Amino acid sequence: MKLADVLILSLSLALIIIGIHQSMTVGIEYSYSIFMFAVALLFWFQYRRMKNPPPTDIPEKMKKKKRKH
């Protein structure tokens, strides 16, 4: 994961925690926008991951060699 992905995921997790705290103290109607912003960040994180998938190439020295029987 890149640094930007880590920051987006961390910020969305922090917003979810803040939203839970706000919903317990003042009510869900006041924390709704915080939750929606956290969900938007999660969608953005997923979009970035699908746009740039991790490399699946295995280096030659890590590939298993075929055995001849």
PyMOL Python script that loads the backbone (N, CA, C, O; Angstrom):
from pymol import cmd

cmd.read_pdbstr("""\
ATOM      1  N   MET A   1       0.836  -1.180   0.000  1.00  0.00           N
ATOM      2  CA  MET A   1       0.000   0.000   0.000  1.00  0.00           C
ATOM      3  C   MET A   1       0.877   1.239   0.000  1.00  0.00           C
ATOM      4  O   MET A   1       1.936   1.286   0.626  1.00  0.00           O
ATOM      5  N   LYS A   2       0.406   2.216  -0.710  1.00  0.00           N
ATOM      6  CA  LYS A   2       1.125   3.481  -0.748  1.00  0.00           C
ATOM      7  C   LYS A   2       0.746   4.320   0.470  1.00  0.00           C
ATOM      8  O   LYS A   2      -0.218   4.031   1.178  1.00  0.00           O
ATOM      9  N   LEU A   3       1.527   5.354   0.685  1.00  0.00           N
ATOM     10  CA  LEU A   3       1.295   6.233   1.831  1.00  0.00           C
ATOM     11  C   LEU A   3      -0.080   6.901   1.756  1.00  0.00           C
ATOM     12  O   LEU A   3      -0.761   7.034   2.773  1.00  0.00           O
ATOM     13  N   ALA A   4      -0.486   7.318   0.564  1.00  0.00           N
ATOM     14  CA  ALA A   4      -1.793   7.962   0.413  1.00  0.00           C
ATOM     15  C   ALA A   4      -2.923   6.994   0.785  1.00  0.00           C
ATOM     16  O   ALA A   4      -3.906   7.397   1.407  1.00  0.00           O
ATOM     17  N   ASP A   5      -2.784   5.725   0.406  1.00  0.00           N
ATOM     18  CA  ASP A   5      -3.803   4.736   0.751  1.00  0.00           C
ATOM     19  C   ASP A   5      -3.881   4.532   2.259  1.00  0.00           C
ATOM     20  O   ASP A   5      -4.971   4.425   2.821  1.00  0.00           O
ATOM     21  N   VAL A   6      -2.745   4.482   2.900  1.00  0.00           N
ATOM     22  CA  VAL A   6      -2.716   4.309   4.353  1.00  0.00           C
ATOM     23  C   VAL A   6      -3.371   5.504   5.047  1.00  0.00           C
ATOM     24  O   VAL A   6      -4.123   5.341   6.008  1.00  0.00           O
ATOM     25  N   LEU A   7      -3.075   6.706   4.547  1.00  0.00           N
ATOM     26  CA  LEU A   7      -3.667   7.904   5.141  1.00  0.00           C
ATOM     27  C   LEU A   7      -5.175   7.953   4.946  1.00  0.00           C
ATOM     28  O   LEU A   7      -5.902   8.324   5.867  1.00  0.00           O
ATOM     29  N   ILE A   8      -5.656   7.586   3.768  1.00  0.00           N
ATOM     30  CA  ILE A   8      -7.098   7.583   3.506  1.00  0.00           C
ATOM     31  C   ILE A   8      -7.793   6.572   4.408  1.00  0.00           C
ATOM     32  O   ILE A   8      -8.829   6.871   5.001  1.00  0.00           O
ATOM     33  N   LEU A   9      -7.224   5.378   4.511  1.00  0.00           N
ATOM     34  CA  LEU A   9      -7.832   4.343   5.354  1.00  0.00           C
ATOM     35  C   LEU A   9      -7.808   4.736   6.826  1.00  0.00           C
ATOM     36  O   LEU A   9      -8.781   4.508   7.543  1.00  0.00           O
ATOM     37  N   SER A  10      -6.715   5.320   7.278  1.00  0.00           N
ATOM     38  CA  SER A  10      -6.609   5.744   8.674  1.00  0.00           C
ATOM     39  C   SER A  10      -7.584   6.877   8.989  1.00  0.00           C
ATOM     40  O   SER A  10      -8.207   6.889  10.050  1.00  0.00           O
ATOM     41  N   LEU A  11      -7.711   7.812   8.078  1.00  0.00           N
ATOM     42  CA  LEU A  11      -8.642   8.922   8.286  1.00  0.00           C
ATOM     43  C   LEU A  11     -10.088   8.441   8.320  1.00  0.00           C
ATOM     44  O   LEU A  11     -10.886   8.927   9.121  1.00  0.00           O
ATOM     45  N   SER A  12     -10.425   7.493   7.455  1.00  0.00           N
ATOM     46  CA  SER A  12     -11.794   6.972   7.477  1.00  0.00           C
ATOM     47  C   SER A  12     -12.067   6.209   8.772  1.00  0.00           C
ATOM     48  O   SER A  12     -13.170   6.300   9.312  1.00  0.00           O
ATOM     49  N   LEU A  13     -11.097   5.466   9.275  1.00  0.00           N
ATOM     50  CA  LEU A  13     -11.274   4.773  10.541  1.00  0.00           C
ATOM     51  C   LEU A  13     -11.429   5.760  11.691  1.00  0.00           C
ATOM     52  O   LEU A  13     -12.263   5.567  12.576  1.00  0.00           O
ATOM     53  N   ALA A  14     -10.624   6.816  11.673  1.00  0.00           N
ATOM     54  CA  ALA A  14     -10.742   7.839  12.716  1.00  0.00           C
ATOM     55  C   ALA A  14     -12.108   8.525  12.663  1.00  0.00           C
ATOM     56  O   ALA A  14     -12.705   8.805  13.703  1.00  0.00           O
ATOM     57  N   LEU A  15     -12.598   8.793  11.457  1.00  0.00           N
ATOM     58  CA  LEU A  15     -13.917   9.418  11.337  1.00  0.00           C
ATOM     59  C   LEU A  15     -15.037   8.492  11.805  1.00  0.00           C
ATOM     60  O   LEU A  15     -16.028   8.957  12.368  1.00  0.00           O
ATOM     61  N   ILE A  16     -14.889   7.206  11.581  1.00  0.00           N
ATOM     62  CA  ILE A  16     -15.888   6.257  12.078  1.00  0.00           C
ATOM     63  C   ILE A  16     -15.903   6.263  13.602  1.00  0.00           C
ATOM     64  O   ILE A  16     -16.973   6.254  14.210  1.00  0.00           O
ATOM     65  N   ILE A  17     -14.731   6.279  14.220  1.00  0.00           N
ATOM     66  CA  ILE A  17     -14.657   6.320  15.681  1.00  0.00           C
ATOM     67  C   ILE A  17     -15.249   7.615  16.217  1.00  0.00           C
ATOM     68  O   ILE A  17     -15.986   7.602  17.202  1.00  0.00           O
ATOM     69  N   ILE A  18     -14.928   8.739  15.569  1.00  0.00           N
ATOM     70  CA  ILE A  18     -15.497  10.021  15.988  1.00  0.00           C
ATOM     71  C   ILE A  18     -17.006  10.022  15.797  1.00  0.00           C
ATOM     72  O   ILE A  18     -17.736  10.536  16.645  1.00  0.00           O
ATOM     73  N   GLY A  19     -17.482   9.453  14.697  1.00  0.00           N
ATOM     74  CA  GLY A  19     -18.921   9.380  14.448  1.00  0.00           C
ATOM     75  C   GLY A  19     -19.645   8.538  15.478  1.00  0.00           C
ATOM     76  O   GLY A  19     -20.752   8.884  15.892  1.00  0.00           O
ATOM     77  N   ILE A  20     -19.038   7.435  15.901  1.00  0.00           N
ATOM     78  CA  ILE A  20     -19.648   6.606  16.940  1.00  0.00           C
ATOM     79  C   ILE A  20     -19.721   7.382  18.252  1.00  0.00           C
ATOM     80  O   ILE A  20     -20.735   7.335  18.948  1.00  0.00           O
ATOM     81  N   HIS A  21     -18.661   8.086  18.583  1.00  0.00           N
ATOM     82  CA  HIS A  21     -18.663   8.880  19.813  1.00  0.00           C
ATOM     83  C   HIS A  21     -19.733   9.969  19.760  1.00  0.00           C
ATOM     84  O   HIS A  21     -20.467  10.178  20.726  1.00  0.00           O
ATOM     85  N   GLN A  22     -19.813  10.659  18.623  1.00  0.00           N
ATOM     86  CA  GLN A  22     -20.811  11.722  18.484  1.00  0.00           C
ATOM     87  C   GLN A  22     -22.233  11.173  18.525  1.00  0.00           C
ATOM     88  O   GLN A  22     -23.127  11.803  19.090  1.00  0.00           O
ATOM     89  N   SER A  23     -22.444  10.009  17.934  1.00  0.00           N
ATOM     90  CA  SER A  23     -23.798   9.447  17.943  1.00  0.00           C
ATOM     91  C   SER A  23     -24.200   8.987  19.340  1.00  0.00           C
ATOM     92  O   SER A  23     -25.385   9.001  19.673  1.00  0.00           O
ATOM     93  N   MET A  24     -23.240   8.582  20.156  1.00  0.00           N
ATOM     94  CA  MET A  24     -23.567   8.185  21.523  1.00  0.00           C
ATOM     95  C   MET A  24     -23.808   9.398  22.424  1.00  0.00           C
ATOM     96  O   MET A  24     -24.575   9.315  23.384  1.00  0.00           O
ATOM     97  N   THR A  25     -23.158  10.519  22.117  1.00  0.00           N
ATOM     98  CA  THR A  25     -23.297  11.680  23.001  1.00  0.00           C
ATOM     99  C   THR A  25     -24.418  12.618  22.566  1.00  0.00           C
ATOM    100  O   THR A  25     -25.223  13.031  23.400  1.00  0.00           O
ATOM    101  N   VAL A  26     -24.490  12.966  21.278  1.00  0.00           N
ATOM    102  CA  VAL A  26     -25.488  13.948  20.856  1.00  0.00           C
ATOM    103  C   VAL A  26     -26.548  13.395  19.927  1.00  0.00           C
ATOM    104  O   VAL A  26     -27.555  14.064  19.695  1.00  0.00           O
ATOM    105  N   GLY A  27     -26.364  12.206  19.389  1.00  0.00           N
ATOM    106  CA  GLY A  27     -27.377  11.597  18.539  1.00  0.00           C
ATOM    107  C   GLY A  27     -26.886  11.362  17.119  1.00  0.00           C
ATOM    108  O   GLY A  27     -25.934  11.984  16.648  1.00  0.00           O
ATOM    109  N   ILE A  28     -27.572  10.442  16.460  1.00  0.00           N
ATOM    110  CA  ILE A  28     -27.147  10.029  15.129  1.00  0.00           C
ATOM    111  C   ILE A  28     -27.370  11.124  14.085  1.00  0.00           C
ATOM    112  O   ILE A  28     -26.643  11.188  13.094  1.00  0.00           O
ATOM    113  N   GLU A  29     -28.359  11.977  14.297  1.00  0.00           N
ATOM    114  CA  GLU A  29     -28.629  13.009  13.289  1.00  0.00           C
ATOM    115  C   GLU A  29     -27.501  14.044  13.205  1.00  0.00           C
ATOM    116  O   GLU A  29     -27.338  14.692  12.171  1.00  0.00           O
ATOM    117  N   TYR A  30     -26.733  14.205  14.266  1.00  0.00           N
ATOM    118  CA  TYR A  30     -25.616  15.150  14.243  1.00  0.00           C
ATOM    119  C   TYR A  30     -24.327  14.508  13.739  1.00  0.00           C
ATOM    120  O   TYR A  30     -23.410  15.208  13.309  1.00  0.00           O
ATOM    121  N   SER A  31     -24.257  13.198  13.790  1.00  0.00           N
ATOM    122  CA  SER A  31     -23.045  12.524  13.339  1.00  0.00           C
ATOM    123  C   SER A  31     -23.201  11.903  11.954  1.00  0.00           C
ATOM    124  O   SER A  31     -22.283  11.244  11.466  1.00  0.00           O
ATOM    125  N   TYR A  32     -24.334  12.105  11.326  1.00  0.00           N
ATOM    126  CA  TYR A  32     -24.600  11.520  10.010  1.00  0.00           C
ATOM    127  C   TYR A  32     -23.574  11.988   8.975  1.00  0.00           C
ATOM    128  O   TYR A  32     -23.070  11.177   8.198  1.00  0.00           O
ATOM    129  N   SER A  33     -23.262  13.271   8.956  1.00  0.00           N
ATOM    130  CA  SER A  33     -22.315  13.788   7.965  1.00  0.00           C
ATOM    131  C   SER A  33     -20.909  13.223   8.175  1.00  0.00           C
ATOM    132  O   SER A  33     -20.170  13.024   7.211  1.00  0.00           O
ATOM    133  N   ILE A  34     -20.546  12.968   9.412  1.00  0.00           N
ATOM    134  CA  ILE A  34     -19.238  12.369   9.698  1.00  0.00           C
ATOM    135  C   ILE A  34     -19.181  10.955   9.139  1.00  0.00           C
ATOM    136  O   ILE A  34     -18.186  10.557   8.534  1.00  0.00           O
ATOM    137  N   PHE A  35     -20.267  10.189   9.348  1.00  0.00           N
ATOM    138  CA  PHE A  35     -20.320   8.826   8.808  1.00  0.00           C
ATOM    139  C   PHE A  35     -20.287   8.838   7.281  1.00  0.00           C
ATOM    140  O   PHE A  35     -19.607   8.011   6.674  1.00  0.00           O
ATOM    141  N   MET A  36     -21.001   9.753   6.660  1.00  0.00           N
ATOM    142  CA  MET A  36     -21.030   9.804   5.199  1.00  0.00           C
ATOM    143  C   MET A  36     -19.665  10.180   4.630  1.00  0.00           C
ATOM    144  O   MET A  36     -19.271   9.669   3.582  1.00  0.00           O
ATOM    145  N   PHE A  37     -18.952  11.055   5.301  1.00  0.00           N
ATOM    146  CA  PHE A  37     -17.610  11.398   4.853  1.00  0.00           C
ATOM    147  C   PHE A  37     -16.672  10.198   4.999  1.00  0.00           C
ATOM    148  O   PHE A  37     -15.817   9.974   4.142  1.00  0.00           O
ATOM    149  N   ALA A  38     -16.827   9.433   6.069  1.00  0.00           N
ATOM    150  CA  ALA A  38     -16.009   8.229   6.266  1.00  0.00           C
ATOM    151  C   ALA A  38     -16.314   7.189   5.189  1.00  0.00           C
ATOM    152  O   ALA A  38     -15.401   6.538   4.682  1.00  0.00           O
ATOM    153  N   VAL A  39     -17.568   7.031   4.844  1.00  0.00           N
ATOM    154  CA  VAL A  39     -17.942   6.074   3.792  1.00  0.00           C
ATOM    155  C   VAL A  39     -17.397   6.537   2.442  1.00  0.00           C
ATOM    156  O   VAL A  39     -16.932   5.719   1.649  1.00  0.00           O
ATOM    157  N   ALA A  40     -17.451   7.837   2.178  1.00  0.00           N
ATOM    158  CA  ALA A  40     -16.889   8.362   0.929  1.00  0.00           C
ATOM    159  C   ALA A  40     -15.386   8.092   0.852  1.00  0.00           C
ATOM    160  O   ALA A  40     -14.873   7.750  -0.213  1.00  0.00           O
ATOM    161  N   LEU A  41     -14.686   8.241   1.963  1.00  0.00           N
ATOM    162  CA  LEU A  41     -13.249   7.939   1.971  1.00  0.00           C
ATOM    163  C   LEU A  41     -12.994   6.448   1.743  1.00  0.00           C
ATOM    164  O   LEU A  41     -12.030   6.079   1.072  1.00  0.00           O
ATOM    165  N   LEU A  42     -13.842   5.602   2.292  1.00  0.00           N
ATOM    166  CA  LEU A  42     -13.692   4.162   2.063  1.00  0.00           C
ATOM    167  C   LEU A  42     -13.932   3.810   0.598  1.00  0.00           C
ATOM    168  O   LEU A  42     -13.236   2.961   0.042  1.00  0.00           O
ATOM    169  N   PHE A  43     -14.917   4.459  -0.032  1.00  0.00           N
ATOM    170  CA  PHE A  43     -15.142   4.242  -1.460  1.00  0.00           C
ATOM    171  C   PHE A  43     -13.951   4.720  -2.283  1.00  0.00           C
ATOM    172  O   PHE A  43     -13.559   4.071  -3.253  1.00  0.00           O
ATOM    173  N   TRP A  44     -13.384   5.843  -1.897  1.00  0.00           N
ATOM    174  CA  TRP A  44     -12.214   6.369  -2.598  1.00  0.00           C
ATOM    175  C   TRP A  44     -11.025   5.428  -2.450  1.00  0.00           C
ATOM    176  O   TRP A  44     -10.285   5.200  -3.406  1.00  0.00           O
ATOM    177  N   PHE A  45     -10.845   4.886  -1.253  1.00  0.00           N
ATOM    178  CA  PHE A  45      -9.774   3.927  -1.012  1.00  0.00           C
ATOM    179  C   PHE A  45      -9.960   2.691  -1.889  1.00  0.00           C
ATOM    180  O   PHE A  45      -9.000   2.203  -2.487  1.00  0.00           O
ATOM    181  N   GLN A  46     -11.185   2.185  -1.967  1.00  0.00           N
ATOM    182  CA  GLN A  46     -11.459   1.008  -2.794  1.00  0.00           C
ATOM    183  C   GLN A  46     -11.244   1.318  -4.278  1.00  0.00           C
ATOM    184  O   GLN A  46     -10.722   0.482  -5.015  1.00  0.00           O
ATOM    185  N   TYR A  47     -11.637   2.498  -4.710  1.00  0.00           N
ATOM    186  CA  TYR A  47     -11.422   2.899  -6.104  1.00  0.00           C
ATOM    187  C   TYR A  47      -9.936   2.942  -6.441  1.00  0.00           C
ATOM    188  O   TYR A  47      -9.520   2.482  -7.504  1.00  0.00           O
ATOM    189  N   ARG A  48      -9.142   3.496  -5.531  1.00  0.00           N
ATOM    190  CA  ARG A  48      -7.699   3.558  -5.765  1.00  0.00           C
ATOM    191  C   ARG A  48      -7.089   2.168  -5.821  1.00  0.00           C
ATOM    192  O   ARG A  48      -6.187   1.923  -6.622  1.00  0.00           O
ATOM    193  N   ARG A  49      -7.565   1.257  -4.987  1.00  0.00           N
ATOM    194  CA  ARG A  49      -7.031  -0.105  -4.997  1.00  0.00           C
ATOM    195  C   ARG A  49      -7.410  -0.843  -6.267  1.00  0.00           C
ATOM    196  O   ARG A  49      -6.606  -1.611  -6.796  1.00  0.00           O
ATOM    197  N   MET A  50      -8.631  -0.624  -6.771  1.00  0.00           N
ATOM    198  CA  MET A  50      -9.053  -1.316  -7.990  1.00  0.00           C
ATOM    199  C   MET A  50      -8.385  -0.711  -9.227  1.00  0.00           C
ATOM    200  O   MET A  50      -8.163  -1.412 -10.214  1.00  0.00           O
ATOM    201  N   LYS A  51      -8.068   0.572  -9.180  1.00  0.00           N
ATOM    202  CA  LYS A  51      -7.424   1.237 -10.302  1.00  0.00           C
ATOM    203  C   LYS A  51      -5.972   0.788 -10.438  1.00  0.00           C
ATOM    204  O   LYS A  51      -5.485   0.625 -11.556  1.00  0.00           O
ATOM    205  N   ASN A  52      -5.285   0.589  -9.341  1.00  0.00           N
ATOM    206  CA  ASN A  52      -3.880   0.170  -9.334  1.00  0.00           C
ATOM    207  C   ASN A  52      -3.731  -1.112  -8.524  1.00  0.00           C
ATOM    208  O   ASN A  52      -3.355  -1.068  -7.353  1.00  0.00           O
ATOM    209  N   PRO A  53      -4.028  -2.267  -9.151  1.00  0.00           N
ATOM    210  CA  PRO A  53      -3.907  -3.518  -8.381  1.00  0.00           C
ATOM    211  C   PRO A  53      -2.452  -3.829  -8.057  1.00  0.00           C
ATOM    212  O   PRO A  53      -1.550  -3.420  -8.788  1.00  0.00           O
ATOM    213  N   PRO A  54      -2.224  -4.543  -6.976  1.00  0.00           N
ATOM    214  CA  PRO A  54      -0.835  -4.895  -6.627  1.00  0.00           C
ATOM    215  C   PRO A  54      -0.254  -5.843  -7.671  1.00  0.00           C
ATOM    216  O   PRO A  54      -0.991  -6.626  -8.271  1.00  0.00           O
ATOM    217  N   PRO A  55       1.035  -5.784  -7.891  1.00  0.00           N
ATOM    218  CA  PRO A  55       1.650  -6.667  -8.893  1.00  0.00           C
ATOM    219  C   PRO A  55       1.547  -8.123  -8.466  1.00  0.00           C
ATOM    220  O   PRO A  55       1.726  -8.463  -7.297  1.00  0.00           O
ATOM    221  N   THR A  56       1.256  -8.970  -9.443  1.00  0.00           N
ATOM    222  CA  THR A  56       1.126 -10.398  -9.150  1.00  0.00           C
ATOM    223  C   THR A  56       2.274 -11.199  -9.731  1.00  0.00           C
ATOM    224  O   THR A  56       2.286 -12.427  -9.635  1.00  0.00           O
ATOM    225  N   ASP A  57       3.236 -10.520 -10.331  1.00  0.00           N
ATOM    226  CA  ASP A  57       4.386 -11.228 -10.894  1.00  0.00           C
ATOM    227  C   ASP A  57       5.260 -11.752  -9.766  1.00  0.00           C
ATOM    228  O   ASP A  57       5.611 -11.029  -8.834  1.00  0.00           O
ATOM    229  N   ILE A  58       5.596 -13.013  -9.876  1.00  0.00           N
ATOM    230  CA  ILE A  58       6.486 -13.630  -8.894  1.00  0.00           C
ATOM    231  C   ILE A  58       7.888 -13.644  -9.485  1.00  0.00           C
ATOM    232  O   ILE A  58       8.075 -14.087 -10.618  1.00  0.00           O
ATOM    233  N   PRO A  59       8.864 -13.170  -8.744  1.00  0.00           N
ATOM    234  CA  PRO A  59      10.236 -13.197  -9.269  1.00  0.00           C
ATOM    235  C   PRO A  59      10.672 -14.621  -9.589  1.00  0.00           C
ATOM    236  O   PRO A  59      10.203 -15.584  -8.982  1.00  0.00           O
ATOM    237  N   GLU A  60      11.571 -14.732 -10.544  1.00  0.00           N
ATOM    238  CA  GLU A  60      12.021 -16.044 -11.018  1.00  0.00           C
ATOM    239  C   GLU A  60      12.617 -16.898  -9.902  1.00  0.00           C
ATOM    240  O   GLU A  60      12.385 -18.106  -9.865  1.00  0.00           O
ATOM    241  N   LYS A  61      13.372 -16.298  -9.001  1.00  0.00           N
ATOM    242  CA  LYS A  61      14.019 -17.104  -7.970  1.00  0.00           C
ATOM    243  C   LYS A  61      13.034 -17.605  -6.917  1.00  0.00           C
ATOM    244  O   LYS A  61      13.369 -18.494  -6.135  1.00  0.00           O
ATOM    245  N   MET A  62      11.809 -17.039  -6.887  1.00  0.00           N
ATOM    246  CA  MET A  62      10.818 -17.502  -5.915  1.00  0.00           C
ATOM    247  C   MET A  62       9.862 -18.526  -6.507  1.00  0.00           C
ATOM    248  O   MET A  62       9.115 -19.165  -5.766  1.00  0.00           O
ATOM    249  N   LYS A  63       9.869 -18.697  -7.824  1.00  0.00           N
ATOM    250  CA  LYS A  63       8.991 -19.669  -8.458  1.00  0.00           C
ATOM    251  C   LYS A  63       9.460 -21.079  -8.120  1.00  0.00           C
ATOM    252  O   LYS A  63      10.655 -21.346  -7.996  1.00  0.00           O
ATOM    253  N   LYS A  64       8.496 -21.962  -7.975  1.00  0.00           N
ATOM    254  CA  LYS A  64       8.836 -23.358  -7.721  1.00  0.00           C
ATOM    255  C   LYS A  64       9.288 -24.004  -9.020  1.00  0.00           C
ATOM    256  O   LYS A  64       8.683 -23.814 -10.076  1.00  0.00           O
ATOM    257  N   LYS A  65      10.340 -24.753  -8.919  1.00  0.00           N
ATOM    258  CA  LYS A  65      10.842 -25.444 -10.098  1.00  0.00           C
ATOM    259  C   LYS A  65      10.059 -26.726 -10.286  1.00  0.00           C
ATOM    260  O   LYS A  65       9.694 -27.405  -9.326  1.00  0.00           O
ATOM    261  N   LYS A  66       9.810 -27.037 -11.548  1.00  0.00           N
ATOM    262  CA  LYS A  66       9.102 -28.277 -11.866  1.00  0.00           C
ATOM    263  C   LYS A  66      10.080 -29.442 -11.693  1.00  0.00           C
ATOM    264  O   LYS A  66      11.222 -29.404 -12.150  1.00  0.00           O
ATOM    265  N   ARG A  67       9.588 -30.464 -11.021  1.00  0.00           N
ATOM    266  CA  ARG A  67      10.419 -31.660 -10.848  1.00  0.00           C
ATOM    267  C   ARG A  67      10.123 -32.672 -11.931  1.00  0.00           C
ATOM    268  O   ARG A  67       8.977 -32.855 -12.341  1.00  0.00           O
ATOM    269  N   LYS A  68      11.152 -33.310 -12.375  1.00  0.00           N
ATOM    270  CA  LYS A  68      10.958 -34.379 -13.355  1.00  0.00           C
ATOM    271  C   LYS A  68      10.983 -35.688 -12.588  1.00  0.00           C
ATOM    272  O   LYS A  68      11.878 -35.945 -11.783  1.00  0.00           O
ATOM    273  N   HIS A  69       9.980 -36.507 -12.859  1.00  0.00           N
ATOM    274  CA  HIS A  69       9.899 -37.806 -12.185  1.00  0.00           C
ATOM    275  C   HIS A  69      10.300 -38.907 -13.106  1.00  0.00           C
ATOM    276  O   HIS A  69      10.295 -40.073 -12.714  1.00  0.00           O
TER     277      HIS A  69
END
""", "prot")
cmd.dss("prot")
cmd.show_as("cartoon", "prot")
cmd.util.cbc("prot")
cmd.orient("prot")
